[in-house]
Amino acid sequence: MNRVENENFREGLKHELGLSVKKDYKKALEFYKKGMHEGHYMSRKKVLNTLPNVPSLIIATLFFIVSMTISLLNNAVWVGLLLSSIVFVIVGLANFNRYWYKTGYANIVHYMTLYGSMLVLIPLSTLLPYYNGVSYLPLTLLLIIGFFVFGAGLVFFISSRNLKNLFVLISGIFLTLISTLAYTIKTPDMLFIFDDIDADTVMIVGYRSSEVDVVIPESVNNKKVVAIGPNAFASSGIRTIEVGPHIKSIGNYAFANNPTLISAYLADGIQIGSGLFYNDYNLLEVRLPSDLKSIPSYTFYTATRLPHVEIPSGVETIGAYAFHKTNAITALNLPDSLYSIGGYAFSNMASLTEISIPEGVIAFGSGMFSFTVNLESFNIPEGVNYIPAYFLEGNLGITELTIPEWIEWIGDEAFKGMANLEKIHLHDEIVYIGSGAFRNTTSLKEAILPEMLETIEPYLFFNNPSLEVLSIPDHIKVIPQGAFSGTASLKSVVLPSELEEIHSSAFEGSGLESITLPDTVRYLGGKVFANNKNLVEITIPENVTRILESAFLGNSKLEVVNILGEITHVGDYAFKDNSKLKTITFGDSLVEIGKYAFQNATSLETIDVGNSLQYIRNYAFYGATNLESITLPDTVLRIEEGAFGQNASLETIYIGINATHVGRYAFFGCSNLTIQTAFSSIPSGWSEDFNPHNRPIVFGV
């Protein structure tokens, strides 16, 4: 029979759609059934569409069972709900126009499934992960969907004001309100970001709430919380935090950079990482686990207002910078279990005046009390046989210090900047004192170095202006760079009889009035005795062959320099500003006089440069206003710029046949000079301005 031309089918359509008759689904179904019995295809389809779509319902139900089972096993119910509800919505939308019999049970089940999924299951599946702290993304997605459905429903309802469109509009409003209101409701789980450790436990790795008073929950998302990860609450703005015994470990810097944090309670059984309260400078109270074994590095770094810390009795190690700049702490009770203290552990503690180190301690770190300026009393256990580098750097509270007899060595700059230290007692068994150990100890008056000391290190007593007495062991062979530079009150010192080398700036700026260099000395460094304003006389031993740069620079009282050996080079600035030096004699090995070597040696009257000199560098004798004559040997090759400038008393000078260069202004300001030379005319290699005042020149001498 024809699919459309069936009288019963036409009558069914009239009653279904209300065409010329009252809409009556029941009568329509009766006509469709008659048409079906007559073999009409479309009538049969209409009858079948009043029944549930069993295959799609079976598929959706099976998917629901499988997805929920898997999600339950993985403690992720929301995933199963979300996936199942999406499937039910898809099935509902696919069958949206199928069920024409609006009052039939199949259509009622269809609408319940569709709108139940949209308005119950989907919101529930997005709210669960949000309130369990798993993720806020599903809820955000629901908000977006709600806005979309609301907008679409509004457009549809305006264009066609029917019940279906109104229901879509109301659904959109409902979803939008649900998702918006959800953000205003707080649960403990949603405060924290966490990572799974295993199937049953999690670690808190972040904090996403503005709540300032925090209690760590025992569980989130139905899993036990057993750890707090690194940086979990860093810079989070919390005020107080309480961590219970269910937590086994707290990661590095977990509570760091919280200037608002004032109180922290840590239950027993918790192990903590480094920098836990790093830069929490308003922290006022903290309770540490009583069974804690280690206070790690940077734990209370710059917790400047923290007045007290009760260190647990079982603590064995304190890490580097653990109490750095805890300025309000006046005392620390260290437990007998302690055996190791890290570098700078108690540095910059402005209020700490005394501390007792347990006898069981065997290891000190560098800078342990660095810039703990008011520390007056401490002890060193017998198990520690050294004083580490920067140990008391910057201390102002100690005026006298006795080094215990079991100390064998002292590290670099250990006592640097102890401006009020007046006395130091060093026993003779100390074998090593590091570089700059007493640098800038500006009040120290006496230093008796140990007899067993193997070497003197650079800058050992650099800038000790009050040092008056210095004793150096007789076996020392080298005085290194800057070792006694700036010892302005040191008038004399007995140097070791076997001394071989005195390096650069070793006695620069000292107050030496006299010094005897042993015959064994073979090397004097640059600036070695520079700016010794009281030094009057010095004898340079015969093994010294070079006077290096600035060796005697600025020695305004130096009158006599005795040279016993053969000097080959006089360095730049070597005797610059030696205003009292009257005469100096070099042997026949002198080859070079450096630039500015005798500049402003205003009392210099005579100088013997020997018979091998080749080079006179720039401004070598500039301003030597009393120099009357100088005999230059024929070996001279170069007289450089300004070499004899402003030598007003210089009357004659001889320039030999090998002098291929005389520099610009070589004789500037020599108002009484007559120049004698072996040349018959001015050589081409001489500067046009070597004789700017046109002083007389005698050729062919």
Beta strands, then each sheet from edge to edge (+ up, - down):
strand 1: 192-196
strand 2: 201-207
strand 3: 213-215
strand 4: 219-220
strand 5: 223-228
strand 6: 240-243
strand 7: 249-250
strand 8: 263-266
strand 9: 271-272
strand 10: 285-287
strand 11: 294-295
strand 12: 317-318
strand 13: 340-341
strand 14: 363-364
strand 15: 386-387
strand 16: 400-402
strand 17: 409-410
strand 18: 423-425
strand 19: 432-433
strand 20: 446-448
strand 21: 469-471
strand 22: 478-479
strand 23: 501-502
strand 24: 523-524
strand 25: 537-540
strand 26: 546-547
strand 27: 560-563
strand 28: 569-570
strand 29: 583-585
strand 30: 592-593
strand 31: 606-608
strand 32: 615-616
strand 33: 629-630
strand 34: 638-639
strand 35: 652-655
strand 36: 661-662
strand 37: 674-677
strand 38: 697-698
sheet 1: 1+ 2- 5- 4+
sheet 2: 1+ 2- 5- 7- 9-
sheet 3: 3+ 6+ 8+ 10+
sheet 4: 11+ 12+ 13+ 14+
sheet 5: 15+ 17+ 19+
sheet 6: 16+ 18+
sheet 7: 20+ 21+
sheet 8: 22+ 23+ 24+
sheet 9: 25+ 27+
sheet 10: 26+ 28+ 30+ 32+ 34+ 36+
sheet 11: 29+ 31+
sheet 12: 33+ 35+ 37+ 38+
end
